[in-house]
């Protein structure tokens, strides 16, 4: 994949360990690259301990580098909605706090439009009786999480995961 072909998709939807794991597993044949970290907050270079306090406003997030000739942004957004509960405010599974909120961080006007359309479609088709609370906001600086968080479930298969396909 050449640098010109690459795009980024950034999602927050609970603990970044689980969301990274399910994306890597689902898209193993699509040459995606992932990294987990913190974004959307108001602190420079936050670390895990700071983010867990809830005072930085950062979300635990997954940043995906992908080739749109191999997989579409829309497919990634739809999968994001499939693997977490977008109706929960600041929570996912047993994790609670603003760092676990549901967010799509868009990198272009086209991504914003796609995310809005897919959110509306998922709302109408899957969550008729519950409101989707996923934020759709511009991507800001992404700070890589500490190395031990990267590919955590691959390194620690017994680790906690609350992400799974819901439909």
TIRO-2110 file (N, C-alpha, C; in Angstrom, 1 decimal):
// TIRO-2110
0.9, -1.2, 0.0, N, 1, A
0.0, 0.0, 0.0, CA, 1, A
0.9, 1.2, 0.0, C, 1, A
0.7, 2.1, -0.9, N, 2, A
1.5, 3.3, -1.0, CA, 2, A
0.9, 4.3, 0.0, C, 2, A
1.7, 5.3, 0.4, N, 3, A
1.3, 6.3, 1.4, CA, 3, A
0.1, 7.1, 0.9, C, 3, A
0.1, 7.3, -0.4, N, 4, A
-1.0, 8.1, -1.0, CA, 4, A
-2.3, 7.4, -1.0, C, 4, A
-2.3, 6.0, -1.0, N, 5, A
-3.6, 5.3, -0.9, CA, 5, A
-4.1, 5.1, 0.5, C, 5, A
-3.3, 5.3, 1.5, N, 6, A
-3.7, 5.0, 2.9, CA, 6, A
-4.6, 6.1, 3.4, C, 6, A
-5.6, 5.6, 4.2, N, 7, A
-6.5, 6.5, 4.9, CA, 7, A
-6.5, 6.1, 6.3, C, 7, A
-7.0, 7.0, 7.2, N, 8, A
-7.1, 6.7, 8.6, CA, 8, A
-8.6, 6.6, 9.0, C, 8, A
-8.9, 5.7, 9.9, N, 9, A
-10.2, 5.7, 10.5, CA, 9, A
-10.0, 5.6, 12.0, C, 9, A
-10.7, 6.4, 12.8, N, 10, A
-10.4, 6.4, 14.2, CA, 10, A
-11.8, 6.3, 15.0, C, 10, A
-11.8, 5.3, 15.8, N, 11, A
-13.0, 5.0, 16.6, CA, 11, A
-12.7, 4.8, 18.1, C, 11, A
-13.7, 5.3, 18.9, N, 12, A
-13.6, 5.0, 20.3, CA, 12, A
-15.0, 4.4, 20.7, C, 12, A
-14.9, 3.3, 21.4, N, 13, A
-16.1, 2.6, 21.8, CA, 13, A
-15.8, 1.6, 22.9, C, 13, A
-15.4, 2.1, 24.0, N, 14, A
-15.0, 1.3, 25.2, CA, 14, A
-13.5, 1.0, 25.2, C, 14, A
-13.1, 0.0, 25.9, N, 15, A
-11.7, -0.3, 26.1, CA, 15, A
-11.0, -0.6, 24.8, C, 15, A
-9.9, 0.1, 24.5, N, 16, A
-9.3, -0.1, 23.2, CA, 16, A
-8.7, -1.5, 23.0, C, 16, A
-8.4, -2.2, 24.0, N, 17, A
-7.9, -3.6, 23.8, CA, 17, A
-8.9, -4.4, 23.0, C, 17, A
-10.2, -4.4, 23.4, N, 18, A
-11.2, -5.2, 22.7, CA, 18, A
-11.5, -4.8, 21.3, C, 18, A
-11.6, -3.5, 21.1, N, 19, A
-12.0, -3.0, 19.8, CA, 19, A
-10.9, -3.2, 18.8, C, 19, A
-9.6, -3.1, 19.3, N, 20, A
-8.5, -3.4, 18.4, CA, 20, A
-8.5, -4.9, 18.0, C, 20, A
-8.8, -5.7, 19.0, N, 21, A
-8.8, -7.2, 18.8, CA, 21, A
-9.8, -7.6, 17.8, C, 21, A
-11.0, -7.1, 17.9, N, 22, A
-12.1, -7.6, 16.9, CA, 22, A
-11.9, -7.0, 15.5, C, 22, A
-11.3, -5.8, 15.4, N, 23, A
-11.0, -5.3, 14.1, CA, 23, A
-9.9, -6.1, 13.4, C, 23, A
-8.8, -6.4, 14.2, N, 24, A
-7.7, -7.1, 13.6, CA, 24, A
-8.2, -8.5, 13.2, C, 24, A
-9.0, -9.1, 14.0, N, 25, A
-9.6, -10.5, 13.7, CA, 25, A
-10.5, -10.4, 12.4, C, 25, A
-11.4, -9.5, 12.4, N, 26, A
-12.3, -9.4, 11.3, CA, 26, A
-11.6, -9.1, 9.9, C, 26, A
-10.7, -8.2, 10.0, N, 27, A
-10.1, -7.7, 8.8, CA, 27, A
-8.6, -8.1, 8.5, C, 27, A
-8.4, -9.3, 9.0, N, 28, A
-7.0, -9.9, 8.9, CA, 28, A
-6.5, -10.0, 7.5, C, 28, A
-7.4, -10.2, 6.5, N, 29, A
-7.0, -10.3, 5.1, CA, 29, A
-7.0, -9.0, 4.3, C, 29, A
-7.1, -7.9, 5.0, N, 30, A
-7.2, -6.6, 4.4, CA, 30, A
-6.1, -5.6, 4.6, C, 30, A
-5.0, -6.1, 5.2, N, 31, A
-3.8, -5.4, 5.4, CA, 31, A
-4.0, -4.1, 6.2, C, 31, A
-4.9, -4.1, 7.2, N, 32, A
-5.0, -2.9, 8.0, CA, 32, A
-3.9, -2.9, 9.1, C, 32, A
-3.6, -1.7, 9.5, N, 33, A
-2.6, -1.5, 10.5, CA, 33, A
-3.3, -0.7, 11.7, C, 33, A
-3.1, -1.2, 12.9, N, 34, A
-3.8, -0.6, 14.0, CA, 34, A
-2.8, -0.1, 15.1, C, 34, A
-3.3, 0.9, 15.8, N, 35, A
-2.6, 1.3, 17.0, CA, 35, A
-3.7, 1.9, 18.0, C, 35, A
-3.5, 1.7, 19.2, N, 36, A
-4.4, 2.2, 20.2, CA, 36, A
-3.8, 3.4, 20.9, C, 36, A
-4.7, 4.3, 21.4, N, 37, A
-4.2, 5.5, 22.1, CA, 37, A
-5.3, 6.3, 22.6, C, 37, A
-5.0, 7.6, 22.7, N, 38, A
-5.9, 8.5, 23.3, CA, 38, A
-6.1, 9.7, 22.4, C, 38, A
-7.3, 10.2, 22.3, N, 39, A
-7.6, 11.3, 21.4, CA, 39, A
-8.9, 12.0, 21.9, C, 39, A
-9.1, 13.2, 21.4, N, 40, A
-10.3, 13.9, 21.7, CA, 40, A
-10.3, 14.7, 23.0, C, 40, A
-9.1, 14.8, 23.7, N, 41, A
-9.1, 15.4, 25.0, CA, 41, A
-8.4, 16.8, 24.9, C, 41, A
-8.0, 17.2, 26.1, N, 42, A
-7.5, 18.6, 26.3, CA, 42, A
-6.1, 18.6, 26.9, C, 42, A
-5.4, 17.4, 26.9, N, 43, A
-4.1, 17.3, 27.6, CA, 43, A
-3.1, 16.8, 26.5, C, 43, A
-1.9, 17.4, 26.5, N, 44, A
-0.8, 17.0, 25.6, CA, 44, A
-0.2, 15.7, 26.2, C, 44, A
0.0, 14.7, 25.3, N, 45, A
0.8, 13.5, 25.7, CA, 45, A
0.2, 12.8, 26.9, C, 45, A
-1.0, 12.5, 27.0, N, 46, A
-1.6, 11.9, 28.2, CA, 46, A
-1.0, 10.5, 28.3, C, 46, A
-1.0, 9.9, 29.5, N, 47, A
-0.7, 8.5, 29.7, CA, 47, A
-2.0, 7.8, 30.3, C, 47, A
-1.9, 6.5, 30.3, N, 48, A
-3.1, 5.7, 30.7, CA, 48, A
-3.6, 6.1, 32.1, C, 48, A
-2.7, 6.3, 33.1, N, 49, A
-3.1, 6.7, 34.4, CA, 49, A
-3.9, 8.0, 34.4, C, 49, A
-3.4, 9.0, 33.6, N, 50, A
-4.1, 10.3, 33.5, CA, 50, A
-5.5, 10.1, 32.9, C, 50, A
-5.5, 9.4, 31.8, N, 51, A
-6.8, 9.2, 31.0, CA, 51, A
-7.8, 8.5, 31.9, C, 51, A
-7.4, 7.6, 32.7, N, 52, A
-8.3, 6.8, 33.6, CA, 52, A
-8.9, 7.7, 34.7, C, 52, A
-8.3, 8.9, 35.0, N, 53, A
-8.9, 9.8, 36.0, CA, 53, A
-10.2, 10.4, 35.4, C, 53, A
-10.3, 10.5, 34.1, N, 54, A
-11.5, 11.2, 33.5, CA, 54, A
-11.3, 12.7, 33.4, C, 54, A
-10.2, 13.2, 33.8, N, 55, A
-10.0, 14.6, 33.8, CA, 55, A
-9.4, 15.2, 32.5, C, 55, A
-8.8, 14.3, 31.6, N, 56, A
-8.2, 14.8, 30.4, CA, 56, A
-9.2, 14.9, 29.2, C, 56, A
-10.3, 14.3, 29.4, N, 57, A
-11.4, 14.2, 28.3, CA, 57, A
-11.0, 13.4, 27.1, C, 57, A
-9.9, 12.7, 27.2, N, 58, A
-9.5, 11.8, 26.1, CA, 58, A
-10.3, 10.5, 26.1, C, 58, A
-10.5, 10.0, 24.9, N, 59, A
-11.2, 8.7, 24.8, CA, 59, A
-10.1, 7.6, 24.5, C, 59, A
-10.3, 6.4, 25.0, N, 60, A
-9.4, 5.3, 24.5, CA, 60, A
-9.9, 5.0, 23.1, C, 60, A
-9.0, 5.0, 22.2, N, 61, A
-9.4, 4.9, 20.8, CA, 61, A
-8.5, 4.0, 20.0, C, 61, A
-9.0, 3.6, 18.9, N, 62, A
-8.3, 2.8, 17.9, CA, 62, A
-8.2, 3.6, 16.6, C, 62, A
-6.9, 3.6, 16.1, N, 63, A
-6.6, 4.3, 14.9, CA, 63, A
-6.3, 3.2, 13.9, C, 63, A
-6.9, 3.2, 12.8, N, 64, A
-6.7, 2.2, 11.7, CA, 64, A
-6.2, 2.8, 10.5, C, 64, A
-5.1, 2.3, 9.9, N, 65, A
-4.6, 2.7, 8.6, CA, 65, A
-5.1, 1.7, 7.6, C, 65, A
-5.7, 2.1, 6.6, N, 66, A
-6.3, 1.1, 5.6, CA, 66, A
-6.2, 1.6, 4.2, C, 66, A
-6.3, 0.7, 3.3, N, 67, A
-6.3, 1.0, 1.8, CA, 67, A
-7.7, 0.9, 1.3, C, 67, A
-8.3, 2.1, 1.0, N, 68, A
-9.7, 2.1, 0.5, CA, 68, A
-9.9, 1.3, -0.7, C, 68, A
-8.9, 0.9, -1.5, N, 69, A
-9.1, 0.0, -2.6, CA, 69, A
-9.4, -1.4, -2.2, C, 69, A
-9.0, -1.7, -0.9, N, 70, A
-9.2, -3.1, -0.4, CA, 70, A
-10.4, -3.2, 0.5, C, 70, A
-10.7, -2.1, 1.3, N, 71, A
-11.8, -2.1, 2.2, CA, 71, A
-12.3, -0.6, 2.3, C, 71, A
-13.6, -0.5, 2.4, N, 72, A
-14.1, 0.9, 2.4, CA, 72, A
-14.2, 1.4, 3.8, C, 72, A
-14.2, 2.7, 3.9, N, 73, A
-14.4, 3.4, 5.2, CA, 73, A
-15.8, 3.0, 5.7, C, 73, A
-16.8, 3.0, 4.9, N, 74, A
-18.1, 2.6, 5.3, CA, 74, A
-18.2, 1.2, 5.9, C, 74, A
-17.5, 0.3, 5.4, N, 75, A
-17.4, -1.1, 5.9, CA, 75, A
-16.9, -1.0, 7.4, C, 75, A
-15.8, -0.2, 7.6, N, 76, A
-15.2, -0.1, 8.9, CA, 76, A
-16.2, 0.6, 9.9, C, 76, A
-16.9, 1.6, 9.4, N, 77, A
-17.9, 2.3, 10.3, CA, 77, A
-19.0, 1.3, 10.7, C, 77, A
-19.5, 0.6, 9.7, N, 78, A
-20.6, -0.4, 10.0, CA, 78, A
-20.1, -1.5, 11.0, C, 78, A
-18.9, -2.0, 10.8, N, 79, A
-18.4, -2.9, 11.7, CA, 79, A
-18.2, -2.4, 13.1, C, 79, A
-17.8, -1.1, 13.2, N, 80, A
-17.7, -0.4, 14.5, CA, 80, A
-19.0, -0.5, 15.3, C, 80, A
-20.1, -0.2, 14.6, N, 81, A
-21.4, -0.2, 15.2, CA, 81, A
-21.8, -1.7, 15.6, C, 81, A
-21.4, -2.6, 14.8, N, 82, A
-21.7, -4.0, 15.1, CA, 82, A
-21.1, -4.5, 16.4, C, 82, A
-19.9, -4.0, 16.7, N, 83, A
-19.1, -4.7, 17.8, CA, 83, A
-19.2, -3.9, 19.2, C, 83, A
-20.0, -2.9, 19.3, N, 84, A
-20.1, -2.2, 20.6, CA, 84, A
-21.6, -1.7, 20.7, C, 84, A
-22.0, -1.3, 21.9, N, 85, A
-23.3, -0.8, 22.1, CA, 85, A
-23.3, 0.7, 22.0, C, 85, A
-23.7, 1.3, 20.9, N, 86, A
-23.6, 2.7, 20.6, CA, 86, A
-24.7, 3.5, 21.4, C, 86, A
-25.5, 2.8, 22.2, N, 87, A
-26.5, 3.5, 22.9, CA, 87, A
-26.1, 3.8, 24.4, C, 87, A
-25.0, 3.4, 24.8, N, 88, A
-24.5, 3.6, 26.2, CA, 88, A
-23.7, 4.9, 26.2, C, 88, A
-24.0, 5.7, 27.2, N, 89, A
-23.3, 6.9, 27.5, CA, 89, A
-22.1, 6.6, 28.4, C, 89, A
-20.9, 7.0, 27.9, N, 90, A
-19.7, 6.9, 28.7, CA, 90, A
-19.5, 5.5, 29.3, C, 90, A
-19.8, 4.4, 28.6, N, 91, A
-19.6, 3.1, 29.1, CA, 91, A
-19.6, 2.1, 28.0, C, 91, A
-19.0, 0.9, 28.3, N, 92, A
-19.0, -0.2, 27.4, CA, 92, A
-18.7, -1.4, 28.3, C, 92, A
-19.5, -2.4, 28.3, N, 93, A
-19.3, -3.6, 29.2, CA, 93, A
-19.2, -3.1, 30.6, C, 93, A
-18.2, -3.6, 31.3, N, 94, A
-18.1, -3.2, 32.7, CA, 94, A
-17.2, -1.9, 32.9, C, 94, A
-16.8, -1.3, 31.8, N, 95, A
-16.0, -0.1, 31.9, CA, 95, A
-16.9, 1.1, 31.8, C, 95, A
-16.7, 2.1, 32.7, N, 96, A
-17.4, 3.3, 32.7, CA, 96, A
-16.5, 4.5, 32.9, C, 96, A
-16.9, 5.6, 32.3, N, 97, A
-16.1, 6.8, 32.4, CA, 97, A
-16.1, 7.5, 31.0, C, 97, A
-15.8, 8.7, 30.9, N, 98, A
-15.8, 9.4, 29.6, CA, 98, A
-14.8, 8.9, 28.7, C, 98, A
-13.7, 8.2, 29.1, N, 99, A
-12.7, 7.6, 28.2, CA, 99, A
-13.3, 6.4, 27.5, C, 99, A
-14.4, 5.9, 27.9, N, 100, A
-15.1, 4.8, 27.2, CA, 100, A
-16.3, 5.2, 26.3, C, 100, A
-16.4, 6.5, 26.0, N, 101, A
-17.5, 6.9, 25.2, CA, 101, A
-17.4, 6.5, 23.8, C, 101, A
-18.5, 6.5, 23.1, N, 102, A
-18.6, 6.1, 21.7, CA, 102, A
-18.4, 7.3, 20.8, C, 102, A
-17.4, 7.2, 20.0, N, 103, A
-17.0, 8.3, 19.1, CA, 103, A
-16.5, 7.8, 17.7, C, 103, A
-16.9, 8.5, 16.7, N, 104, A
-16.3, 8.3, 15.4, CA, 104, A
-15.5, 9.7, 15.1, C, 104, A
-14.2, 9.6, 15.0, N, 105, A
-13.4, 10.8, 14.8, CA, 105, A
-13.1, 10.8, 13.3, C, 105, A
-13.7, 11.7, 12.6, N, 106, A
-13.6, 11.8, 11.1, CA, 106, A
-12.3, 12.6, 10.7, C, 106, A
-11.8, 12.1, 9.5, N, 107, A
-10.5, 12.7, 9.0, CA, 107, A
-10.8, 13.6, 7.8, C, 107, A
-12.0, 13.6, 7.3, N, 108, A
-12.3, 14.4, 6.1, CA, 108, A
-13.8, 14.7, 6.0, C, 108, A
-14.2, 15.6, 5.2, N, 109, A
-15.7, 15.9, 5.1, CA, 109, A
-16.4, 14.7, 4.6, C, 109, A
-15.8, 13.9, 3.7, N, 110, A
-16.4, 12.7, 3.1, CA, 110, A
-16.6, 11.6, 4.2, C, 110, A
-15.6, 11.5, 5.1, N, 111, A
-15.8, 10.6, 6.2, CA, 111, A
-16.9, 11.0, 7.2, C, 111, A
-17.0, 12.3, 7.4, N, 112, A
-18.1, 12.8, 8.3, CA, 112, A
-19.5, 12.5, 7.7, C, 112, A
-19.6, 12.7, 6.4, N, 113, A
-20.9, 12.4, 5.7, CA, 113, A
-21.2, 11.0, 5.7, C, 113, A
-20.2, 10.1, 5.5, N, 114, A
-20.4, 8.7, 5.5, CA, 114, A
-20.8, 8.2, 6.9, C, 114, A
-20.1, 8.7, 7.9, N, 115, A
-20.4, 8.3, 9.3, CA, 115, A
-21.8, 8.8, 9.7, C, 115, A
-22.3, 10.0, 9.3, N, 116, A
-23.6, 10.4, 9.6, CA, 116, A
-24.7, 9.6, 8.9, C, 116, A
-24.5, 9.2, 7.6, N, 117, A
-25.4, 8.4, 6.9, CA, 117, A
-25.5, 7.0, 7.5, C, 117, A
-24.4, 6.4, 7.8, N, 118, A
-24.4, 5.1, 8.4, CA, 118, A
-25.0, 5.1, 9.8, C, 118, A
-24.7, 6.1, 10.6, N, 119, A
-25.3, 6.2, 11.9, CA, 119, A
-26.9, 6.3, 11.8, C, 119, A
-27.4, 7.1, 10.9, N, 120, A
-28.8, 7.2, 10.7, CA, 120, A
-29.4, 5.8, 10.3, C, 120, A
-28.7, 5.1, 9.3, N, 121, A
-29.2, 3.8, 8.9, CA, 121, A
-29.2, 2.8, 10.0, C, 121, A
-28.2, 2.8, 10.8, N, 122, A
-28.1, 1.8, 11.9, CA, 122, A
-29.2, 2.2, 13.0, C, 122, A
-29.4, 3.5, 13.2, N, 123, A
-30.4, 3.9, 14.1, CA, 123, A
-31.8, 3.4, 13.7, C, 123, A
-32.1, 3.6, 12.4, N, 124, A
-33.4, 3.2, 11.9, CA, 124, A
-33.6, 1.6, 11.8, C, 124, A
-32.5, 0.9, 11.5, N, 125, A
-32.6, -0.5, 11.3, CA, 125, A
-32.4, -1.3, 12.6, C, 125, A
-31.5, -0.9, 13.5, N, 126, A
-31.1, -1.7, 14.6, CA, 126, A
-31.5, -1.2, 16.0, C, 126, A
-31.7, 0.1, 16.1, N, 127, A
-31.9, 0.7, 17.4, CA, 127, A
-33.1, 1.6, 17.4, C, 127, A
-34.3, 1.1, 16.9, N, 128, A
-35.5, 1.9, 16.8, CA, 128, A
-36.0, 2.4, 18.1, C, 128, A
-35.7, 1.7, 19.2, N, 129, A
-36.3, 2.1, 20.5, CA, 129, A
-35.2, 2.7, 21.5, C, 129, A
-34.0, 2.8, 21.0, N, 130, A
-32.9, 3.4, 21.8, CA, 130, A
-32.1, 4.3, 21.0, C, 130, A
-31.7, 5.5, 21.5, N, 131, A
-31.0, 6.5, 20.8, CA, 131, A
-29.5, 6.1, 20.7, C, 131, A
-28.9, 6.2, 19.5, N, 132, A
-27.5, 6.1, 19.4, CA, 132, A
-26.9, 7.4, 19.9, C, 132, A
-25.9, 7.2, 20.8, N, 133, A
-25.2, 8.4, 21.4, CA, 133, A
-23.8, 8.6, 20.8, C, 133, A
-23.4, 7.9, 19.9, N, 134, A
-22.1, 8.0, 19.3, CA, 134, A
-21.9, 9.4, 18.7, C, 134, A
-20.8, 10.0, 19.2, N, 135, A
-20.4, 11.4, 18.7, CA, 135, A
-19.7, 11.2, 17.3, C, 135, A
-19.9, 12.1, 16.5, N, 136, A
-19.2, 12.2, 15.2, CA, 136, A
-18.5, 13.6, 15.2, C, 136, A
-17.2, 13.5, 15.4, N, 137, A
-16.4, 14.8, 15.6, CA, 137, A
-15.1, 14.7, 14.9, C, 137, A
-14.5, 15.9, 14.6, N, 138, A
-13.3, 15.9, 13.8, CA, 138, A
-12.2, 15.2, 14.6, C, 138, A
-11.3, 14.5, 13.9, N, 139, A
-10.1, 13.9, 14.5, CA, 139, A
-9.2, 15.0, 15.0, C, 139, A
-8.6, 14.7, 16.2, N, 140, A
-7.6, 15.6, 16.7, CA, 140, A
-6.3, 14.8, 16.9, C, 140, A
-5.4, 15.4, 17.5, N, 141, A
-4.1, 14.7, 17.6, CA, 141, A
-4.3, 13.4, 18.4, C, 141, A
-3.7, 12.3, 17.8, N, 142, A
-3.8, 11.0, 18.4, CA, 142, A
-2.5, 10.7, 19.1, C, 142, A
-2.6, 10.3, 20.4, N, 143, A
-1.4, 10.0, 21.2, CA, 143, A
-1.4, 8.5, 21.4, C, 143, A
-0.3, 7.8, 20.9, N, 144, A
-0.2, 6.4, 21.1, CA, 144, A
-0.2, 6.0, 22.6, C, 144, A
-0.9, 4.9, 22.9, N, 145, A
-0.9, 4.4, 24.2, CA, 145, A
0.4, 3.7, 24.4, C, 145, A
0.7, 3.4, 25.7, N, 146, A
1.9, 2.8, 26.1, CA, 146, A
2.0, 1.4, 25.3, C, 146, A
3.2, 1.0, 25.1, N, 147, A
3.5, -0.2, 24.3, CA, 147, A
2.7, -1.4, 24.8, C, 147, A
2.6, -1.6, 26.1, N, 148, A
2.0, -2.8, 26.6, CA, 148, A
0.5, -2.9, 26.3, C, 148, A
-0.1, -1.7, 25.9, N, 149, A
-1.5, -1.7, 25.4, CA, 149, A
-1.6, -2.1, 23.9, C, 149, A
-0.6, -2.0, 23.1, N, 150, A
-0.7, -2.3, 21.7, CA, 150, A
-0.8, -3.8, 21.6, C, 150, A
-1.8, -4.2, 20.8, N, 151, A
-2.1, -5.7, 20.5, CA, 151, A
-2.2, -6.4, 21.8, C, 151, A
-2.8, -5.8, 22.8, N, 152, A
-2.9, -6.4, 24.2, CA, 152, A
-3.5, -7.8, 24.2, C, 152, A
-4.6, -8.0, 23.6, N, 153, A
-5.3, -9.3, 23.6, CA, 153, A
-4.5, -10.4, 22.9, C, 153, A
-3.8, -10.0, 21.8, N, 154, A
-2.9, -11.0, 21.2, CA, 154, A
-1.8, -11.4, 22.1, C, 154, A
-1.3, -10.5, 23.0, N, 155, A
-0.2, -10.9, 23.9, CA, 155, A
-0.8, -11.5, 25.2, C, 155, A
-2.1, -11.2, 25.5, N, 156, A
-2.7, -11.6, 26.7, CA, 156, A
-4.1, -12.2, 26.4, C, 156, A
-4.2, -13.4, 25.9, N, 157, A
-5.5, -13.9, 25.4, CA, 157, A
-6.5, -14.0, 26.5, C, 157, A
-6.1, -14.0, 27.7, N, 158, A
-7.1, -14.1, 28.8, CA, 158, A
-7.7, -12.7, 29.2, C, 158, A
-7.2, -11.7, 28.5, N, 159, A
-7.6, -10.3, 28.8, CA, 159, A
-9.1, -10.1, 28.5, C, 159, A
-9.7, -9.1, 29.2, N, 160, A
-11.1, -8.8, 29.1, CA, 160, A
-11.5, -8.2, 27.8, C, 160, A
-12.5, -8.7, 27.2, N, 161, A
-13.0, -8.1, 25.9, CA, 161, A
-14.6, -8.0, 26.0, C, 161, A
-15.2, -6.9, 25.8, N, 162, A
-16.6, -6.8, 25.7, CA, 162, A
-17.1, -6.5, 24.3, C, 162, A
-16.2, -6.6, 23.3, N, 163, A
-16.6, -6.3, 22.0, CA, 163, A
-16.8, -7.6, 21.2, C, 163, A
-17.9, -7.7, 20.5, N, 164, A
-18.3, -8.9, 19.7, CA, 164, A
-19.4, -8.5, 18.7, C, 164, A
-19.5, -9.2, 17.6, N, 165, A
-20.5, -8.9, 16.6, CA, 165, A
-21.9, -9.1, 17.3, C, 165, A
-22.7, -8.0, 17.2, N, 166, A
-24.1, -8.1, 17.8, CA, 166, A
-25.1, -8.5, 16.8, C, 166, A
-24.8, -8.4, 15.5, N, 167, A
-25.7, -8.9, 14.5, CA, 167, A
-24.9, -9.3, 13.3, C, 167, A
END
